[in-house]
Amino acid sequence: MAVNWRVQGNLKVITADIKKVCPQATVYSVGDASHQSRASDHNPWNWGYGIVVSAIDVMIRNGFTKTDAANLVKALKGRSDIQYIIYNRTIWSASWGWKARAYRGSDPHTDHVHVSAKHTRAADQTVKHVTFRPVPVNKPVVKPVSKPTDGKPATKPAPVSKPVTPKPVKAPPFPLGPNSSYGEYKGNRNTPSKSGVRMFQAQLRKRGWDIDVDGKFGEETTRIVKEFQKQKHLKRDGLVGPVTWRAIWEAPVTSK
Ligand SMILES: [Zn+2]
């Protein structure tokens, strides 16, 4: 088989799209031994627009899952550049109006999706991308603006360039007693210990809040603690007691 063959163009696009999501995915164009022994789209053939292989086998392994396989079938069936698809004892083909029918070949196709392209120049030249996995939404961390505007807390989202989502970590033990809390110094309260305040300020900052790590529990810290409590559906008292303290470390980081 010393001919110069190539994979049909539309299948090349599909293969590249699969590898974009699953870089380790195994996609065969020339079939395995069982395919080669009989007439198959996996064998190079001159269809008048080039010597091409017009089928791919997308193997369920190396990161390409059964869910991906099912979604790939869904995304490809009905396309005008595809002739038929076989997966999991089922065949969908253009000739049968893409209706799912039982596939009774000796290979049940449970470990791969077979995709055969139409043998036309138009199909060969089709550049149509395929999505088989939901695109992950990388939510940017919303940093509350620290400067209040005319008394009201400003919460204009300012997306940071590199979305960082720190994983929740186990909270260090709450430094005060179970019925105590850190709060704004109002004269009648004891000045809260700077080191504890600094600890949760630093953690809030890590989570994307624009807060100064200065160990002072002032207006700004109260405002941000209240925002945080609102976001986490905690009692919005602006105090950092054991519950809020724990949430500052352990609650999932969200942008809203
Ligand atoms: Zn195949």
Residues whose N, C-alpha, C, O or C-beta is under 5 A from the ligand:
A	BS01	ZN	I56 D57 H114
